[in-house]
Amino acid sequence: MLPAVGGGIVSGAPWGSQIEINYSYNFGIYRDRHGPKLGGNSVVVFWSKLL
């Protein structure tokens, strides 16, 4: 099991749409970019509209 933390916000946006922003950080992921390192993060932005 990999320890991680995350959170997000959903809000109304113009023209009857909504926007969602999520962030997560994983403490146990192993990355080998510019030397061995533990930890990695992600940010997701999602916009949706009902047609």
KANORJO-V408453 format. One record per run of one state. SS is the DSSP state (A for helix, B for strand, O for the rest). FROM is the first residue (numbers start at 1). TO is the last residue. If there is no record, write none. Layout:
ss=SS from=FROM to=TO
ss=SS from=FROM to=TO
This chain:
ss=O from=1 to=3
ss=B from=4 to=13
ss=O from=14 to=16
ss=B from=17 to=31
ss=O from=32 to=36
ss=B from=37 to=49
ss=O from=50 to=51
